[in-house]
């Protein structure tokens, strides 16, 4: 029996994620992964989890929630996954922040995930990056966050552009 190649993904956040994986009996089961851990799964398992996302923006393998560490080279979607701007490994984030402001701003236009930008802001602050770089990151984060549901723990309502929800 041939050995199936595994992909390695990293959960760079403190959040836990649940993924479908095949157990030893070949049954699809839920498996919980903690924050800041590496996750090993087959390309087939990844695709199953991608198909379960309600919307493309909720696909953890595309939105930056999970970052690729090692992908299987001969898979059809490997290049697209590796080129996804939301899947930046921390080392690439550091390199962007250390680079020039113009290059950083150009790359920020391609990033569409709030989690990725939040990680970049945290890294920039930890690196003691220039005010202009932290501001560029924060401005891009704010522009994306405005289009998402906003819940303020101290407020009596949840805001979505054009709508207002109040608790019952």
N, C-alpha and C positions, 0 to 999 in steps of 0.2 A: 504494500500500500504506500502510495507516495505521500510525502509530507506536504501539507498545505502551508503556503507562505502567509505570514501574518503581517498586518500593518501595526505600527505603534503610533498611538495618539497620546497627547498629554492634555490633562485638564489643568490649565494654568491658573484657575481661579480657586477660591476656597469653597465653592459650591459643590455639592454632590450631584452626580448624574446617574440615571438609570438607563441601561442599554440592554437590548435583546441580544443574547448570545446562545449558541448551541451548547448543551451540556454533553456529558460523555455518552448519553443514550441517543443523542441526535435530536433532542427536544429543544425547542426554543424557549428560553427562560429569561426572566428579568434578573439583571445583575447590577448591584449598586457599587459605584466607584466614588471614593472620596475626592476631596479637592487636592490639587497639587500632586496628582498621581499619574502614572503612565498606564495606558490601557492597550492591551493587545487583542486584536480581533481580525478575522478574515475579511477580505474585501466583500464577500457575500453578506456577512453579518453587518458590515457598515452600510451597505446598500439597503438592507432590510430596515435598519434604523432610519436611514434617510427617507425612505418611502413612508415611514410612520409619522413624519413631521407634518403637521396640519397645513403649514405654509412654508415656502422656501426660506423665509426669514427665520423659521424655527428649526431649521436643519443644523444641528450642532456641529456638523462636519464642514459646513459652509459659512456659518455666521461668526466664527471666532471663539465659540464656547470650548471647542476642542481644537487643538493645533497638531498638525502632522509632525511626527518625529521621523518616521520611516514609512514610506509607501511602497507597495509592490509595483515594480517598474513596468511589467507587461500588462497592466490593467488599462482599459480604455480611458478612464477618467483621471488617471494619475497626474497628467500635466495640468488639467484644470484645477485639481485640488491643490497642487503645489503652487500654482500661479495666483491663487485666490488672495487678494489683498487683506481680507479679514483673518486669514490664517497665518499671521506673522509670528514666527517664533520670537522669544524674548531677545535673543542675540541680534535679530534683524531690527527690532524696535530700538534697541540701544544704539545700533549703528546709524539708524535714521535720525535719532535725537542728537547724536554726536556730530552728524553731518551738517551741511549748511541749511539755513532756514528755507530757502527757495525749494530745495529738494524735498524737505519735510512737508511743506505746504502742498507740493504737487502730489505726493503720495497720499496725503490726507484726503484729497478729493476722491480717491478710489475706495477708501475705507467707509463702509456703510454700517458697521456694527458698533453699538454703544459699548459693549463689553471690551472689545479690542481697544477702543479709544480710552476707556477708563483705565485699563492696564497701562497704556502709554502715558497717560497723565501721571499715574502713580510712579512709574519708572522715571519720568522726567524730573519729578520732584525729588525722588531719592538720589538722582544723579546731580542734583542742584543745577539743572539746565537753565539756560538764560530765560528771562522773563518773556521775551518775544516767542520763544519756542513753547513754553508752557501756555501762553496766551493763545497761540495758534491751535494747539491741541484742545484747549478748553473751549475755544470758539467753535471748532468743528464738532466737538461733543455736544455742545449746547444746540447747535443747528440740527443735529440728528435727534436729540432727546425731545425737541419740541414737537416732532412728528409722531412720537410714541406716547402711549398712555402714561400719564404722570400721576403717581399716588404720593401725596404728602401725608406722612404719619400724623402730623398735627392738624391737618385740615379735616373738615367735615364732608369733603367731596373728592371725587376722582375726576380728573380732567382729561379729555380727549379733544383734540382740535375740533371745534364746531359742536361739541356735546358737553353736557355736564351731568354727572351722575351723583346722586345723593343717597346716603344709606337709608334703608327702610325704617 
